[in-house]
Amino acid sequence: MDDKKIFRASKQDVFLENREKVSITEVKDVENFDEKTIKVITPKGNLVIKGSDLHLQKLDLEEGKVIICGKIDGINYSEKVSDGKKGILNKILK
């Protein structure tokens, strides 16, 4: 029997509900956030959510999931992946 490793490609889901709630999987960190912009770090690139009255409803980095609520005006991927700097939560919790 051959010893073969099976590699699974990570699957990222972004679900937008009524422009009021977005759920994102495969989240590594949240780099920064305020009520108008939230920047999420993922293996697929940085994800920027823009809107108003935005807040993190749920953040579970062990599970790799974030839920953001508020009025969502836009979701945009940036090809630039984080340069290794720690995100806001790591800065707060150190």
BELDADA-V131585 format. One record per residue. N is the residue number from 0. RES is the residue in one small letter. PSI is psi in degrees with one decimal (none if undefined). D_CENTER is the distance of its C-alpha to the mean C-alpha in Angstrom with 1 decimal. Layout:
N,RES,PSI,D_CENTER / N,RES,PSI,D_CENTER
This chain:
0,m,129.3,39.9 / 1,d,141.6,37.5 / 2,d,94.0,34.7 / 3,k,139.1,31.8 / 4,k,138.6,28.1 / 5,i,122.0,25.9 / 6,f,130.5,22.5 / 7,r,132.8,20.0 / 8,a,138.1,17.4 / 9,s,143.4,13.9 / 10,k,126.0,13.0 / 11,q,132.2,9.7 / 12,d,138.4,10.1 / 13,v,112.5,9.0 / 14,f,125.0,11.7 / 15,l,125.5,13.0 / 16,e,114.0,16.0 / 17,n,28.8,18.7 / 18,r,22.0,16.5 / 19,e,-15.9,16.1 / 20,k,130.8,13.2 / 21,v,132.2,9.9 / 22,s,131.3,8.6 / 23,i,134.0,5.7 / 24,t,171.3,6.9 / 25,e,39.6,7.1 / 26,v,129.7,4.3 / 27,k,-40.9,6.7 / 28,d,167.1,6.4 / 29,v,115.6,6.2 / 30,e,-46.4,9.0 / 31,n,160.6,10.6 / 32,f,149.5,11.1 / 33,d,-170.9,14.2 / 34,e,-7.1,15.6 / 35,k,-24.1,15.4 / 36,t,135.7,12.2 / 37,i,127.0,8.6 / 38,k,118.5,7.1 / 39,v,134.4,3.6 / 40,i,126.4,5.2 / 41,t,163.0,5.7 / 42,p,-20.5,9.4 / 43,k,-5.0,9.9 / 44,g,173.3,9.3 / 45,n,140.9,7.6 / 46,l,122.7,6.2 / 47,v,123.5,8.3 / 48,i,125.8,9.1 / 49,k,147.8,12.8 / 50,g,-147.2,15.3 / 51,s,152.0,17.4 / 52,d,35.3,17.5 / 53,l,140.6,13.7 / 54,h,153.9,12.8 / 55,l,112.2,10.5 / 56,q,-39.5,12.5 / 57,k,136.7,11.0 / 58,l,115.8,9.0 / 59,d,96.7,10.2 / 60,l,-26.9,9.3 / 61,e,-40.8,12.5 / 62,e,-19.0,11.6 / 63,g,39.2,8.0 / 64,k,141.4,7.1 / 65,v,143.2,6.1 / 66,i,125.5,8.6 / 67,i,132.8,9.3 / 68,c,156.9,13.0 / 69,g,-168.0,15.4 / 70,k,111.4,17.0 / 71,i,119.0,14.5 / 72,d,-25.5,16.3 / 73,g,149.8,14.0 / 74,i,125.8,10.8 / 75,n,133.0,11.3 / 76,y,141.8,10.3 / 77,s,135.5,11.9 / 78,e,-22.4,13.9 / 79,k,118.1,13.9 / 80,v,146.5,12.0 / 81,s,140.8,12.0 / 82,d,18.8,15.6 / 83,g,-6.2,15.4 / 84,k,147.3,15.4 / 85,k,145.8,14.0 / 86,g,175.5,11.3 / 87,i,-38.4,12.6 / 88,l,-38.9,12.5 / 89,n,-35.1,14.4 / 90,k,-41.6,16.7 / 91,i,-40.3,17.5 / 92,l,-0.3,18.1 / 93,k,none,20.3
